[in-house]
Amino acid sequence: MNPPIKVATTPVSASAPKDAEVGSHRKRALLFSLLALAIAVVGGGYYTYWKLIASRYVSTDNAYTAAEVAVVTAEIDGPVAAVNVVDSQPVKHGDVLVVIDDTDAKLALRQTEADLARAQAQVSSATADVERASIDLQRRNALVASGSVSGDELTHVVNGANDARASLNAARAAVALAQARVDKAKVDLGRTVIRSPIDGVIARREVQLGQRVQPSTPLLSVVPVAEMYVNANFKEVQLKKVRPGQSVELDSDLYGHKVAFHGVVEGFNGGTGAAFALIPAQNATGNWIKVVQRLPVRIRLNPDELVAHPLRVGLSMNAKVDLRSESPPQQLARSNP
């Protein structure tokens, strides 16, 4: 019978589980320390960013370019004889845009000039009548003392002199009225040539050659691209520290972030977009839900930058207002005459 086989065993130290547990605690403590350090760094960085940068600016991408568009209308009745411009064409102040046939205006001027000449002739005749009546009255007055002229005859002469003066005054009034009509006819003749009121670009041309226009008929519009401004629609919660005169940095979707525009806050609109909507919100209803409103802020752009990079009405802009900057009041006043 074979003897039993003995298996050698190595005694396990009692301190091994404790060392593993201590290492695990150290790793967890190190991880928590690193996590706390990361949170502190991120929090400190965010606080620094907010304190130095974010709290200094308010921004919005709900901003669009606008301009005081000049609407050109007809001021007299007549057929269009010439149209010298097309949409997108740049024009200067005083350039001829549309010409209305001036035949009727010239005829009206001639007629009024003839009426004026007739009225002036009536003044001359009335003046001569007054002079004759005055001489006759002087002679009658000289004969009253001798009894050669009766009182009734003198009264008749006086009445005649008064009538002559009244006729003269009426003739002079007729001359003034005829002169006013002549001036009006000259103005109407000048209005047959329609010129550009400002520098800009033609838009919304509706007039056509041969069309008969009436007074107040819209013909076209002139957009002053060199005098663009921006309406930035900021949330009401962003406007606590926004003031007129603060500087604004902008960029457009047209040119991208590489082209920066600079402007100044000019003022705030009188109400929100919802307040002036065609169908305003009825906030007094029972199903009311609060919505943060936006208020348009007008921003004046640098004209030199507009010359280098022209904009058009309605383009999207990104606006960032520097809350710590403010133009001197006198400078802002000069820019807003």
SVG drawing of the C-alpha trace seen along z (x, -y; Angstrom):
<svg xmlns="http://www.w3.org/2000/svg" viewBox="-78 -182 83 184">
<polyline fill="none" stroke="black" stroke-width="0.4" points="0.0,0.0 1.4,-3.3 1.9,-5.9 -0.3,-9.1 0.9,-12.1 1.4,-15.2 0.7,-18.6 2.8,-21.5 0.9,-24.6 2.2,-28.2 0.8,-30.2 -1.0,-33.4 -0.1,-36.5 -2.9,-38.2 -1.8,-41.7 -2.4,-41.2 -6.1,-42.0 -5.4,-45.1 -2.8,-46.3 -5.2,-45.8 -7.9,-47.7 -5.5,-50.6 -4.5,-50.8 -8.0,-50.9 -8.8,-53.7 -5.8,-55.6 -6.9,-55.3 -10.4,-56.5 -9.0,-59.4 -6.7,-60.3 -9.6,-60.1 -11.9,-62.2 -9.0,-64.7 -8.5,-64.9 -12.2,-65.3 -12.5,-68.0 -9.5,-69.8 -11.0,-69.5 -14.3,-70.9 -12.5,-73.7 -10.5,-74.6 -13.6,-74.5 -15.6,-76.5 -12.8,-79.0 -12.4,-79.3 -16.1,-79.8 -16.2,-82.4 -13.2,-84.2 -14.9,-84.1 -18.2,-85.4 -16.5,-88.1 -14.1,-89.4 -16.0,-88.6 -19.5,-87.3 -20.9,-89.8 -19.5,-92.6 -21.4,-91.8 -24.9,-91.0 -25.4,-89.5 -28.0,-88.4 -28.3,-86.9 -31.8,-88.2 -30.7,-91.4 -31.3,-92.7 -30.2,-95.7 -32.6,-98.5 -32.6,-101.9 -34.8,-105.0 -36.0,-104.1 -37.1,-107.0 -40.3,-106.3 -40.5,-108.2 -44.0,-109.1 -45.6,-111.1 -46.8,-114.6 -48.7,-115.4 -51.0,-113.6 -49.6,-112.5 -48.1,-109.7 -44.5,-108.5 -42.2,-109.6 -39.0,-108.0 -37.7,-105.7 -33.9,-106.0 -33.2,-103.5 -33.7,-99.8 -33.7,-97.9 -30.3,-97.6 -28.9,-100.6 -26.9,-103.0 -27.9,-106.7 -26.8,-110.0 -28.8,-112.8 -30.3,-114.8 -30.1,-112.1 -33.1,-112.0 -35.1,-108.9 -38.4,-109.3 -39.7,-111.9 -43.5,-112.6 -44.7,-114.1 -44.8,-117.9 -47.2,-118.9 -50.1,-119.5 -47.9,-121.3 -46.6,-123.7 -50.0,-124.5 -51.3,-125.2 -48.3,-127.5 -49.1,-129.5 -52.7,-129.8 -51.8,-131.1 -49.3,-133.5 -52.0,-134.9 -54.4,-135.2 -51.7,-137.1 -51.2,-139.5 -54.9,-140.2 -55.1,-140.8 -52.2,-143.2 -53.9,-145.1 -57.0,-145.4 -54.8,-146.9 -53.5,-149.5 -57.0,-150.4 -58.2,-150.6 -55.3,-152.7 -56.1,-155.2 -59.8,-155.3 -58.6,-156.1 -56.4,-158.9 -59.2,-160.4 -61.7,-160.1 -59.2,-161.7 -58.6,-164.7 -62.4,-165.1 -62.9,-165.0 -60.3,-167.7 -61.9,-170.0 -65.4,-169.5 -64.0,-170.3 -62.6,-173.6 -66.0,-174.6 -68.0,-173.7 -67.1,-176.9 -68.4,-179.1 -71.6,-177.1 -71.0,-176.0 -71.2,-172.3 -74.1,-171.0 -73.6,-168.6 -75.4,-165.8 -73.0,-166.1 -70.0,-166.1 -71.4,-163.0 -71.8,-161.3 -68.1,-162.1 -66.9,-160.8 -68.8,-157.6 -67.3,-157.2 -63.8,-157.7 -64.4,-155.0 -65.7,-152.6 -62.6,-153.2 -60.3,-152.4 -62.4,-149.3 -62.0,-148.2 -58.2,-148.8 -58.0,-146.7 -59.9,-143.9 -57.7,-144.1 -54.6,-143.8 -56.0,-140.8 -56.7,-139.2 -53.1,-139.8 -51.9,-138.2 -54.1,-135.2 -53.0,-134.9 -49.3,-135.1 -49.9,-132.3 -51.4,-130.2 -48.3,-130.9 -46.0,-129.8 -48.1,-126.7 -47.9,-125.9 -44.1,-126.4 -43.8,-124.0 -46.0,-121.4 -43.8,-121.8 -40.7,-121.1 -42.4,-118.1 -42.5,-116.4 -38.8,-115.6 -38.5,-113.3 -35.0,-113.3 -33.4,-111.1 -33.9,-112.7 -30.8,-110.9 -27.8,-108.8 -28.6,-105.1 -29.7,-102.0 -32.9,-101.6 -35.4,-99.1 -39.0,-98.1 -39.3,-99.9 -43.0,-99.7 -43.3,-102.4 -43.3,-101.5 -42.8,-103.5 -46.1,-104.9 -48.0,-104.3 -50.3,-107.1 -49.6,-108.0 -51.7,-110.0 -50.5,-112.1 -49.2,-110.0 -48.6,-107.0 -45.5,-105.1 -43.0,-104.8 -39.9,-103.3 -37.8,-103.4 -34.2,-104.5 -32.3,-102.7 -29.5,-104.7 -27.0,-101.8 -24.4,-104.2 -26.8,-105.1 -27.7,-101.6 -28.5,-100.8 -29.3,-97.6 -32.4,-96.7 -31.2,-94.2 -34.0,-92.4 -32.6,-91.7 -34.5,-89.8 -36.0,-92.0 -33.9,-90.3 -30.7,-91.4 -31.5,-95.1 -30.9,-96.0 -27.5,-97.5 -27.8,-98.5 -27.6,-102.3 -27.5,-104.7 -23.9,-105.4 -22.5,-102.0 -20.3,-100.5 -21.5,-97.4 -19.5,-94.9 -21.3,-93.2 -20.8,-90.7 -23.1,-89.7 -24.0,-86.4 -23.1,-88.0 -19.4,-88.5 -18.9,-86.1 -17.0,-86.6 -13.8,-87.8 -15.5,-91.2 -16.4,-93.1 -18.7,-96.1 -18.7,-98.6 -21.6,-100.7 -23.2,-102.6 -26.5,-102.1 -28.8,-104.9 -32.0,-104.1 -34.8,-101.7 -38.1,-101.1 -41.2,-102.3 -42.6,-98.8 -42.0,-95.2 -42.8,-93.5 -45.8,-91.7 -47.2,-95.0 -47.3,-96.4 -48.3,-93.2 -51.3,-93.3 -53.1,-91.0 -51.6,-91.7 -51.4,-89.0 -54.3,-88.9 -52.5,-88.4 -55.7,-88.8 -57.0,-85.5 -57.2,-82.4 -54.8,-80.3 -52.0,-82.9 -48.4,-81.6 -45.5,-83.9 -43.1,-84.4 -39.9,-86.4 -40.4,-89.5 -37.8,-91.1 -37.3,-94.8 -35.7,-96.3 -32.6,-98.3 -31.4,-100.7 -27.7,-100.5 -25.9,-103.1 -23.2,-101.7 -19.8,-103.2 -20.3,-104.7 -16.7,-104.1 -17.1,-100.4 -20.3,-100.5 -18.4,-102.0 -15.9,-99.2 -18.4,-96.4 -21.9,-97.5 -25.0,-96.0 -28.6,-95.7 -31.9,-96.0 -33.0,-92.9 -29.6,-91.1 -29.0,-89.0 -26.5,-90.3 -24.9,-89.2 -24.7,-92.0 -22.6,-92.2 -23.0,-95.2 -20.1,-96.2 -21.8,-97.2 -18.8,-99.0 -18.2,-101.3 -20.1,-104.5 -19.6,-107.3 -19.4,-110.8 -22.9,-112.5 -21.8,-115.3 -20.5,-112.9 -23.8,-111.0 -25.7,-114.3 -23.6,-115.3 -24.3,-112.0 -28.1,-112.5 -28.8,-116.0"/>
</svg>
